């Protein structure tokens, strides 16, 4: 899904699952001009990284953001 007019609202280091990581949040618009919110997490591993991206309509953001974090936190590499 294309996201247009993307503006970063937050970018910070953080620990994700006890490992170094980074979070970026942004706002943009969908193909019809509707408001979207986006989050990207990158969790660094010993020999690479794992990237998570969540996109939602802005009016639903509060209800889905915690679900995105739950998926991120429940994902383990083998």
Secondary structure as UniProt FT lines:
FT   STRAND          4..16
FT   TURN            17..18
FT   STRAND          19..29
FT   TURN            31..32
FT   STRAND          35..44
FT   STRAND          49..57
FT   HELIX           58..60
FT   HELIX           61..74
//
